[in-house]
Amino acid sequence: MDVLIVGGGIGGLTLALELHQAGIPCKVLEAAARLEPVGAGINLLPHAMRVLDRLGVAGDLEAGSIATKESVFFNRFGQLVYREPAGRLAGYEHPQLSIHRADAQLTLLRVVRDRLGADAVVLGVRATGVAQDGDGAMVTTVDAAGRTGEERATVVVGCDGVHSAIRAQFYPDEGDPLYSGVTMWRGVTPWQPFLSGASMVRAGWLTSGKMVIYPVRDDIDGRGTQLVNWVAEVERPRPARRDWNREGRLEDFIDVFDDWHFDWLDVPALIRGAEKVLEYPMVDQDPLPRWTFGHTTLLGDAAHPMVPRGSNGAGQAILDAHALRVALEEVDDPAAALLRYEKERLPATSAVVQTNRRNPPDTILKEVYERTGDKPFTRIEDIITREEMVTISDTYKRVAAYDKDVLRSQD
């Protein structure tokens, strides 16, 4: 058996490492001619780090990231709403890492090439479709020069993201992504450490503007400066084009945050300090009825694109990769193995998609916004109890499969 992985993102590269560890030959096709340090930050939660640690790459990732110490919530006036420890400080065996997406992807790429060989990842080759027979699948491709080709394998896994050609072939009439009514702008800015120096901040609420802010690189200049990731989320009537690398304009959203001057952070100055701003609509797709067709299946964003709330998109792709590896190891028939993988992961990720729409961790901020009428408070205890906020946070952890008790039961 061999596996062709379509897409060299975090999910596809993690799958390559999983398959290599299992002794299953594989190759990765990536449409981009070069993988460059573009994009912004992501979080790798303890459930994902558990998988990556078993693959022997957790140390490499931790060396180029920030081990998050706390998750902390504020209203748009800079008042503290809720604080809870994160990662190891919360009692997990593994850390929560805040990391630049490019740092995570390029680290995984380097490790894949070191272990599988320099030709294990082929850049500049885009999949255009897949055909199947009883013994495997054939992917049609086109390279940067327009040359067409074919790649055959026993199993094909579409890890080709939100614009997946493999998904589109199986669901040609799926329609446009579902817009949440919120557009986000992202950037990274050199900044001095704030709060704990490793805090993940969520502040405000979508109706009047919300920010997510956390550092992703430490001491970038030898003087203690960090690279800080920020995400501005604002309700807008029309979505932007769905392109992770689409450049945005400061003037389209900065007015919402111009008065966010807190004693712990000057938010508009942070935003203006970014060299580049990226714009993306907060969209998802309804969960699919199936991912697997014969010897072909889907993984990560190609299988379950979700609204980017809850810091969990990359983590779910990593969990997909591990589950697929286990299924291929334990089930002799490849098509049956893919169905077992789907049976485990499709309902689990569907629940995350739905929860990210309705009740992610930042629902805490929605409750405060609504109960205060978007005004400052005197005592947060008079607005919402700590028990309510703990319940919101813990419920998401259980749905997303990083509840401490759940992880311990799997060891």
NUKENU-153644 format. One record per atom (N, C-alpha, C, O): x, y, z; residue in one letter. Coordinates in steps of 0.05 Angstrom, whole numbers, plus 5000, padded with zeros to 4 digits. Layout:
N
XYZA
...
END
This chain:
411
501749765000M
500050005000M
501750255000M
503850265014M
500950454985D
502250714986D
500050924986D
497750874977D
500751164995V
498751384999V
499851634985V
502151704988V
498051754970L
498652014957L
497052224973L
494652214975L
498552414984I
497352635000I
497252884983I
499252984974I
494852984978V
494453224962V
494253464980V
492153514992V
496453614982G
496453854999G
498653835020G
498753645036G
500354035021G
502654045040G
502254235062G
504254365071G
499854265072G
499354425096G
499954275121G
501154065120G
499054375144I
499654255169I
498453975171I
499753785180I
495953935161G
494753675161G
496153475143G
496653245151G
496753555119G
498153375100G
500853295109G
501653065107G
502453485120L
505153425129L
505053245154L
506753065158L
503153305172T
502853125196T
502152845187T
503252655199T
500452815168L
499652555158L
502152415146L
502452175151L
503852555132A
506252435121A
508052325144A
509052095141A
508352475165L
509952375188L
508652135201L
509951945209L
505952135204E
504551915216E
504951655199E
505551445210E
504651685173L
504851455155L
507751345155L
508151105155L
509651525155H
512451445156H
513051285181H
514351085181H
512051385204Q
512451245229Q
511150975229Q
512150785241Q
508950945214A
507550685212A
508750505190A
507950275187A
510750605175G
511950445154G
510350435129G
510650245113G
508650635124I
506950635100I
508150845081I
508251085088I
508950765057P
510150955038P
508151175030P
505751115027P
509151415027C
507351635019C
508851855004C
511351865006C
507452014990K
508552254977K
506552484979K
504152434979K
507552724981V
505852964984V
506053134959V
508353194949V
503853214947L
503753404925L
502653664936L
500553674949L
504153884931E
503354144941E
503254344917E
505054354901E
500954484915A
500554664892A
502454894892A
503254984870A
503155004915A
504955234916A
507755164906A
508754954913A
508855334890A
511555284880A
513655324901A
515755194901A
513055494921R
514855534944R
513055564969R
510955684968R
514055454991L
512655505017L
514155725031L
516455695039L
512755955033E
514056195043E
512856275070E
510656195077E
514356435085P
513456515112P
511256735111P
511756965118P
508856655101V
506656845100V
504456755119V
504556525129V
502556925124G
500356865141G
500556985168G
501957195171G
499356865188A
499256975215A
499356735234A
500156515228A
498356785259G
498756595280G
496556385282G
494356425272G
497156155294I
495255945301I
495955855329I
498055915340I
494155695340N
494755565366N
494655265362N
492855155349N
496555125374L
496554835375L
495854755403L
497554785422L
493454655407L
492454585434L
493554325443L
494754175428L
493254265469P
494554025480P
493953765466P
495653585465P
491453735456H
490853485442H
492553445417H
493353225410H
492953675402A
494653655379A
497553615386A
499053465373A
498453755407M
501253725416M
501853435425M
504053335423M
499853305436R
500153025444R
500852855420R
502652685421R
499452895398V
500052755373V
502852825362V
504352645355V
503453075362L
505953165351L
508353075368L
510453025357L
507953055394D
510052955412D
510652665405D
512952585405D
508552505400R
509052225393R
510352195366R
511551985361R
510252395350L
511652395324L
514452505326L
515952505307L
515152595350G
517852695355G
518452975343G
520753035337G
516353135340V
516753405329V
515953625349V
516153865342V
514953555372A
513953755391A
516153945399A
515754185401A
518553835404G
520754005412G
521554205391G
522154435398G
521654125366D
522254305344D
520254535343D
520954765339D
517654475346L
515554675345L
515654855369L
515355105367L
516154745392E
516254905417E
518555105416E
518355325426E
520755025403A
523155205402A
522555465386A
523855665391A
520655455368G
520055685351G
517355805357G
516155925339G
516455785382S
513755875388S
513655985416S
515756015429S
511256055426I
510756135453I
509055925467I
506855865456I
509955825489A
508255645505A
506255815520A
506955955540A
503755805512T
501655975523T
501255915553T
500955685561T
501156135569K
500856105598K
497956125606K
497056005626K
496356295592E
493656345601E
491956425578E
492856535558E
489356375581S
487256475563S
485756685579S
484756625601S
485556935569V
484457145585V
482557315568V
482957365544V
480357395580F
478057525566F
477657805578F
477657835603F
477257995561F
476658275569F
474258375553F
473658275531F
472958585563N
470958725547N
472458935530N
474958965533N
471059085514R
472359275496R
473359525511R
474659705499R
472859535537F
473959755553F
476459675568F
477459825585F
477359435562G
479859335575G
479459225603G
481359175617G
476959175611Q
476359055637Q
476558755636Q
475458625618Q
477958645656L
478258355658L
475558215663L
474058285681L
474958015646V
472457865649V
473057585661V
471757505680V
475057445650Y
475557165659Y
478357095651Y
479457185631Y
479656935669R
482356845663R
482556555672R
481556475693R
483856395655E
484356115662E
487156035652E
487956135631E
488555865666P
491155775657P
490955605632P
488855495626P
493155585617A
493055435592A
495455235591A
497455265605A
495055025575G
497254835571G
498154705597G
496554615613G
500854685600R
501954545623R
501054685649R
500754545670R
500754945649L
499955085673L
497055015681L
496355065704L
495554905663A
492854815669A
492754525676A
490554415681A
495054395678G
495154115686G
495353915663G
495253675668G
495654015638Y
495953835616Y
498853725615Y
500653855624Y
499153485604E
501753375600E
503353525579E
505753545579E
501853645559H
503053775536H
502354075536H
500254145547H
503954235524P
503454525524P
501354605504P
500554445487P
500354845506Q
498954985484Q
501055165472Q
502255325486Q
501455155446L
503355325432L
501955535415L
500155465399L
502755775418S
502055995399S
504356025380S
506656075389S
503855995354I
506055975335I
505156095309I
502756085302I
506956215294H
506356315267H
505756075250H
507255875250H
503656085234R
502855855217R
505255775199R
505655535196R
506655965188A
508955905171A
511055755186A
512355575175A
511655835211D
513655695227D
512855405231D
514555225229D
510255355237A
509355075241A
509654925215A
510654695215A
508655035193Q
508754895167Q
511554835158Q
512254615149Q
513355035160L
516054995150L
517654805168L
519354665158L
517054805194T
518354615211T
517554325204T
519254155202T
514954285200L
513954025192L
515153945165L
515853705161L
515254135146L
516454075120L
519353975122L
520153785110L
520854125139R
523754045142R
523953765154R
525553605145R
522253695174V
522453435186V
521553215166V
522753005165V
519453275151V
518553075131V
520853015111V
521352785105V
522153225101R
524253185082R
526653045095R
527952875082R
527253105120D
529452975134D
528952675137D
530752505133D
526452605143R
525852325149R
525052155124R
525851925121R
523552285106L
522452135083L
524152175057L
523852025038L
525852385058G
527452445034G
526652705021G
524352795024G
528552825007A
528053084995A
525753084974A
524453284970A
525252854962D
523252834941D
520552744952D
518652694937D
520252734978A
517752644990A
515552854987A
513152784987A
516253114985V
514353334980V
515053454954V
517153564950V
513153444936V
513453564909V
511953824908V
509453824910V
513354044904L
512154314903L
511454384874L
512554284855L
509554564871G
508754664845G
507154474829G
507054504804G
505754284841V
504054094827V
501254094840V
500954034864V
499354174824R
496554204834R
494853974824R
494853904801R
493353844843A
491453634835A
489053764822A
487953964831A
488153644800T
485753744786T
483353544788T
481153624782T
483853304795G
481753104797G
482752834804G
485152794806G
480952644809V
481752374817V
479852174804V
477452224802V
480951954794A
479451734783A
480151484798A
482451464809A
478351284799Q
478851054816Q
478150794802Q
476550794784Q
479450584812D
478650314804D
478750144829D
478950244851D
478549884826G
478449714850G
481049694865G
480949604888G
483249774854D
485849744867D
487050004877D
489049994892D
485950234870G
487150484878G
485850714865G
483550704856G
487450934864A
486351184852A
488551324836A
490951284841A
487651474816M
489451624799M
488751924801M
486552004795M
490752084808V
490352374810V
491452504785V
493752454777V
489852664772T
490852824750T
491953094761T
490853204780T
494153184749T
495553414759T
496353614737T
496253544714T
497053854746V
498154054728V
500354204744V
499954264767V
502654254731D
504754394745D
504754684738D
503054784722D
506754834749A
506855124745A
507255204716A
506455424708A
508355024700A
508855084672A
506454994655A
506555024630A
504354894667G
502054804652G
502154524642G
500354434627G
504254374650R
504454094641R
502553924658R
502453944682R
501153744645T
499353564659T
500753304665T
502753234652T
499653154684G
500852904691G
498852734707G
496552814712G
499752504716E
498152314732E
499852194754E
502252144750E
498652154777E
499952024800E
498051814810E
495751864816E
499151564813R
497451344822R
498351254850R
500751254856R
496351184866A
496951064893A
494650894902A
492450904891A
495250724922T
493150564933T
490950734946T
488550674943T
491850944960V
490051124974V
490751404967V
493151474966V
488751574963V
489151864958V
487652014981V
485351954987V
489052204993V
487852365014V
487852655006V
490052775002V
485552775004G
485353054997G
485753235022G
483953255039G
488053345024C
488753535045C
489153815034C
490753975044C
487653875012D
488154114997D
486454345005D
485854524988D
485654365030G
484554605041G
481754685033G
480254525022G
481054935039V
478355025035V
477555045005V
475255044999V
479555054988H
478955054959H
479554784946H
480454764923H
479054574961S
479854304953S
478654214926S
476154224922S
480354134908A
479454034882A
478253754886A
476353684871A
479253604905I
478153334910I
475353354921I
473553214912I
474953524941R
472253564952R
470353664930R
468053564928R
471253854914A
469453964893A
468653754873A
466453764862A
470353554867Q
469653344849Q
467353174860Q
465553094845Q
467553114886F
465452954898F
462953104904F
460752984906F
463153364908Y
460853534914Y
460853774896Y
461254004905Y
460353734870P
460553954850P
458354164854P
458654394845P
456154104867D
453954284870D
453654394899D
451554474907D
455854384913E
455754454942E
454954744946E
453654804966E
455754924929G
455055204932G
457155354948G
459255254956G
456555614952D
458455794965D
458755734994D
456955615006D
461055805006P
461355775035P
459255945050P
458256145039P
458755865074L
456756005091L
458056225107L
459856175123L
457256465102Y
458456705115Y
457156755142Y
454656765144Y
458756785162S
457756835189S
456857125194S
455557185214S
457457295175G
456857585178G
459157735190G
458957975195G
461457605194V
463757725206V
466157695187V
466657485177V
467657915184T
470157905169T
472457955189T
472158105208T
474657815184M
476957855202M
479357965186M
479757895163M
480758135200W
483358235190W
485558145209W
485158145233W
487758055198R
489957945214R
492558075207R
493058175185R
494358065227G
497058165222G
498858075245G
497957965265G
501458125241V
503458075262V
505058325266V
505858455246V
505658405291T
506958655297T
509158605318T
508658475338T
511558705314P
513558705335P
512658875358P
511759105355P
512758765383W
511558905406W
512858805431W
513758575433W
512958975451Q
514058885477Q
512058705491Q
509658725486Q
512958515507P
511158335521P
509058475537P
509658685550P
506658375538F
504458485553F
503258265571F
503558025565F
501858345592L
500658165611L
502857965620L
504958045630L
502357705617S
504357505626S
506657465607S
508557325613S
506457585583G
508457535562G
507857285546G
509257225526G
505757145554A
504956905540A
501956865543A
500956645547A
500457095541S
497557095545S
496157085518S
496957215499S
494056925516M
492256935493M
489857095501M
488257015519M
489457325488V
487357515496V
485057495476V
485557495452V
482657485486R
480257535470R
478857775483R
478457775508R
478157975467A
477058225479A
474758325461A
474858305436A
472758445474G
470458565460G
468558345450G
468658115458G
466658435432W
464858245420W
464358325392W
464658565385W
463458145375L
463258175346L
461558415338L
462158555319L
459458475353T
457558685345T
458958955346T
458359125329T
460659005365S
462059265367S
465059235363S
466559425369S
465959005354G
468758955348G
470058775369G
469758815393G
471458575359K
472858385376K
475658345367K
476258355343K
477458295386M
480258245380M
481157985393M
480257915414M
482957845379V
484457615390V
487357685387V
488257755365V
488857675409I
491657775409I
493357585424I
492657505447I
495657505413Y
497557335428Y
500257335414Y
500457365389Y
502457305429P
505157295417P
505757025404P
504756815414P
507257025382V
507856775369V
510856725366V
511756495361V
512556925370R
515456895371R
516557065394R
515557275399R
518656955406D
519757095429D
522457215422D
524057105406D
523057445434D
525657575432D
526757575403D
528757455397D
525257715386I
525957705357I
528357895350I
529357885328I
529158055369D
531358255364D
533558255384D
535258425383D
533558065403G
535558065424G
535058255446G
536658285465G
532858405444R
532158605465R
529458535478R
528258705491R
528458295474G
526058215487G
523458265471G
521358195480G
523658385448T
521258435432T
520058175422T
521557995413T
517458155422Q
516057925412Q
514757985385Q
514258225379Q
514057785370L
512357815347L
509557745356L
509057515364L
507757935355V
505057905367V
503057875344V
502858045326V
501457665345N
499357615326N
496757755336N
496157745359N
495357885317W
492757995325W
490657935303W
491357915279W
488257905312V
485957855294V
483758055301V
482858045324V
482858225283A
480658405287A
478158285273A
478258225250A
476058255288E
473558135278E
471358335280E
470758435301E
470058395257V
467958595255V
465658495238V
466058375218V
463258555247E
460958485231E
460858655206E
461058895207E
460558525183R
460458655157R
458358525140R
458058275141R
456858675124P
454558555109P
455458375086P
454058175080P
457758425074R
458558265051R
461258145057R
463058275067R
461557885050P
464157755055P
466357835036P
465757905013P
468757825045A
471057845027A
471457585012A
470157385018A
473257584993R
473857334979R
475257144997R
476957225014R
474656894995R
475856685013R
478656615004R
479056434987R
480556765014D
483356725006D
485056795030D
485157035038D
486456605042W
487956645066W
490156865063W
491056985082W
491056905038N
493257095034N
492257355020N
493857515010N
489657405021R
488657655010R
489357895027R
488957895052R
490558105015E
491258345030E
488858505037E
487058545020E
488758615061G
486658785070G
487459075073G
489859135070G
485559245079R
486159535081R
485559625110R
483359565121R
487359765122L
487059855149L
484560025152L
483160015172L
484060195132E
481860385134E
479160245134E
477060375140E
478959985128D
476459845128D
475459765155D
473159675159D
477259785175F
476459685202F
477659835225F
476759805248F
479759995221I
481260105244I
479560295261I
480060325285I
477560425249D
475860605264D
474460465287D
473860595308D
473860205284V
472460055305V
474160045331V
473160025353V
476860045327F
478660005350F
480260245358F
482060225375F
479660475346D
481260715351D
481360805380D
483260945388D
479360735396D
479360825424D
480060595443D
479560615467D
481260385433W
482060155450W
484860205462W
486760065455W
485060395480H
487560455493H
487360365522H
486060485538H
488660135528F
488460015554F
491060055569F
493160115557F
491060025595D
493560055610D
495459825605D
497859845611D
494459605593W
496159375587W
496859345557W
498559185550W
495459505540L
495959485511L
494659715496L
492359785502L
496159835477D
495060035459D
494259885433D
495959845416D
491759805431V
490859635409V
491159765381V
492259645363V
490260025377P
490560135351P
493460165342P
494060145319P
495260225361A
498060245355A
499159965346A
500759945328A
498259755360L
499059485353L
498159425324L
499759315309L
495659485318I
494659435291I
496259585270I
497059475249I
496659835275R
498160005256R
501059925253R
502360005233R
502159775272G
504959695270G
505459465252G
507759385248G
503359335241A
503759105224A
504659185196A
503759385185A
506559035186E
507559095159E
505459035138E
505359175117E
503858835142K
501758755123K
499258665138K
499458555160K
496958725127V
494358645138V
493058445118V
492958495094V
492058225129L
490658025113L
487758025120L
486958065143L
485957975100E
483157985104E
481857715097E
482657595077E
480057625113Y
478757365108Y
475957365119Y
475557455142Y
474057265105P
471357235116P
471156995135P
472356795130P
469757025156M
469356805175M
467156625164M
464756685168M
467956425149V
466056245135V
466555955143V
468655885153V
464555795138D
464955505140D
463155365119D
461955505102D
462955105121Q
461054955104Q
459554765122Q
460554675143Q
457054705114D
455554505129D
457154235128D
458354175108D
457054085150P
458453825150P
457453645127P
455053635121P
459353505115L
458653325093L
457453065103L
458052975126L
455852925086P
454852665094P
456952445093P
456752245107P
459052485077R
461152285075R
463652425064R
463552615049R
465952315071W
468552405061W
469852205042W
471452285025W
469051955045T
470551735032T
469051635008T
466651575009T
470551604986F
469451494961F
471551294951F
473551374939F
470951034955G
472850834947G
475550854961G
475750834986G
477650914946H
480350934957H
481151224961H
483551274964H
479251404962T
479851684965T
478351794989T
475951724993T
479551965005T
478252095027T
479252385031T
481052465017T
478052525050L
478752805055L
479752835084L
479252665101L
481253055088L
482453095115L
482753395119L
483253545100L
482453485144G
482953765151G
480853945138G
478553875136G
481754185130D
479854385119D
478454285094D
476154375088D
479654105079A
478253985056A
475853825065A
473853805050A
475953715089A
473753545099A
471753705115A
469353665113A
472753895131H
470954035151H
471854325155H
472654385178H
471654495135P
472354775140P
470554885161P
468154845161P
471755035180M
470255135203M
470855425208M
472955525200M
468855565220V
469355845227V
471755855246V
471855705265V
473656025240P
476156035257P
475656165284P
476656375290P
474156025301R
473756095328R
474355845345R
473555625338R
475655885368G
476255655385G
479155565381G
479955385396G
480655685363S
483555625360S
483955325355S
485755205368S
482355205338N
482254915337N
482354795309N
482254555306N
482554955288G
482554845261G
484954665255G
484554445245G
487354765261A
489754595256A
489654345274A
490454135265A
488754375298G
488654155316G
486953925306G
487653695308G
484553995295Q
482853785284Q
484053645260Q
483653405257Q
485553795244A
486953665221A
489053465232A
489453255220A
490453545253I
492453365265I
491253115276I
492252895273I
488953145290L
487452915300L
486552735277L
486652485279L
485652855255D
484852705231D
487252525222D
486852285217D
489552655220A
491952505210A
492552265227A
493252055216A
492452295253H
493052065270H
490951845267H
491651615266H
488351925266A
486251725264A
486551575237A
486051335237A
487251715216L
487551575190L
489851385190L
489651165179L
492051465202R
494351285204R
493551025219R
494250805210R
492251055242V
491450825258V
489650635242V
489950395242V
487750755227A
485850595211A
487350445189A
486750205185A
489250575176L
490750435155L
492550215166L
493050025152L
493550255190E
495150055203E
493549805211E
494449575208E
491149855221E
489649635234E
487649495216E
486649275222E
486949615193V
484949495175V
486349415149V
487549585135V
486249165141D
487749065118D
486749195092D
488349265075D
484149215089D
483049315064D
483149625064D
481849745082D
484549755045P
484750045046P
482150195046P
481750385061P
480250105029A
477650245027A
476150225053A
474850415062A
476349985066A
475049955092A
476350125113A
475050225131A
478950145111A
480450315131A
479550605129A
479250745149A
479150705104L
478250985101L
475451015113L
474951235124L
473750825110L
471150845121L
471250845152L
469650975165L
473050685163R
473350685192R
474250965202R
473251075221R
476251075188Y
477151345195Y
474851545194Y
474551705212Y
473351535172E
471051715169E
469051685191E
467951875202E
468451435199K
466551385220K
467351505246K
465651585262K
469951505252E
470951625276E
471051935275E
470152065294E
471952045253R
472652325253R
470452505242R
470252735249R
468752405224L
466652575213L
464752685234L
464252925235L
463552515251P
461852625272P
463252805292P
462152995302P
465752735298A
467252895318A
467753175307A
467353375321A
468553195282T
469153455270T
466553605264T
466553855265T
464453465257S
461853605253S
460953745278S
459853965277S
461353615301A
460653735326A
462253995331A
461254185342A
464853995323V
466454235327V
465554455308V
465354685317V
464954385283V
463854585264V
461454725276V
461254965276V
459554565286Q
457054675297Q
457554835322Q
456355045327Q
459354745339T
459954885364T
461455145359T
460955345372T
463255155339N
464555405331N
462555615322N
463055855325N
460355525310R
458255705302R
456755815326R
456056055327R
456055645345R
454155715366R
455355785393R
454455975406R
457455635401N
458255645429N
461255595433N
461955425449N
462955755419P
465855725424P
466555855450P
464855975463P
469155845458P
469855965484P
469256265486P
468656355508P
469356415464D
468856695466D
465856765469D
465156995470D
464156555472T
461456605480T
461356745507T
459356885513T
463356715523I
463656865549I
463357155543I
461957295558I
464657255522L
464557545516L
461857625506L
460957855511L
460557455491K
457857505482K
455957545505K
454357735506K
456157375525E
454457395549E
454857665563E
452957795572E
457357745566V
458057995580V
457058235564V
455858415575V
457458225537Y
456458435520Y
453458475523Y
452458695526Y
451958255522E
449058275523E
448058355550E
446158515552E
449258255571R
448258305598R
448958585608R
447558705624R
451158705597T
451958975605T
450859185586T
451059425592T
449759105563G
448959295543G
451359435531G
451159665523G
453559295529D
456059405518D
456959645533D
457759845522D
456859625560K
457859845577K
459759735598K
459759495603K
461459905609P
463359815630P
461759715654P
459459795659P
462959535669F
461759425693F
463359505718F
465659585716F
462059475741T
463459535766T
464659275777T
467059275785T
463159065777R
464158795786R
463158585767R
460758565761R
465058425756I
464258225737I
462458015750I
460757905736I
462757975776E
461157775790E
458157845789E
456457675792E
457558105786D
454858195785D
453658145757D
451158165753D
455358085738I
454458055710I
454257755703I
452257675691I
456257605709I
456357325702I
458057185723I
460157285732I
457156945732T
458656805752T
461056665740T
461156595716T
463056615756R
465456465747R
464556185738R
465656075719R
462756065752E
461755795746E
460655785718E
461055595703E
459155995710E
458055995682E
460256005662E
460155865642E
462256165667M
464456195648M
466155945647M
466955865625M
466555815669V
467955555669V
466455345653V
467655195638V
463855345656T
462155155641T
462455195611T
462655005596T
462355445602I
462655505573I
465355405563I
465455275543I
467455465578S
470155385570S
470455075570S
471454965551S
469554945591D
469854655594D
468154505574D
468954295564D
465754605567T
464154475547T
465554475520T
465454265506T
466754695512Y
468254695487Y
470554495487Y
470954355467Y
471954485509K
474254295511K
473254005507K
474653855493K
470953945518R
469953665514R
469153615485R
469853405474R
467753805472V
466953765445V
469453745426V
469453585408V
471453915431A
473853925414A
475853715422A
477953685408A
475253555442A
476953315450A
479553395463A
481553255459A
479653625477Y
482053675493Y
481453725523Y
482953855537Y
479253605532D
478753595560D
480853415573D
481553205562D
481953505596K
484153355609K
483453065615K
485052885610K
481053025625D
480252755632D
480052575607D
480752335608D
479052685585V
478852535560V
481752455550V
482152225543V
483552645551L
486252585542L
487652375560L
488952195550L
487252395586R
488352205604R
487251925599R
488751725601R
484651905592S
483451645588S
484551515563S
484251265559S
485751675545Q
486751565519Q
489651465522Q
490751345504Q
490951535544D
493851455547D
494051165555D
496251065558D
END
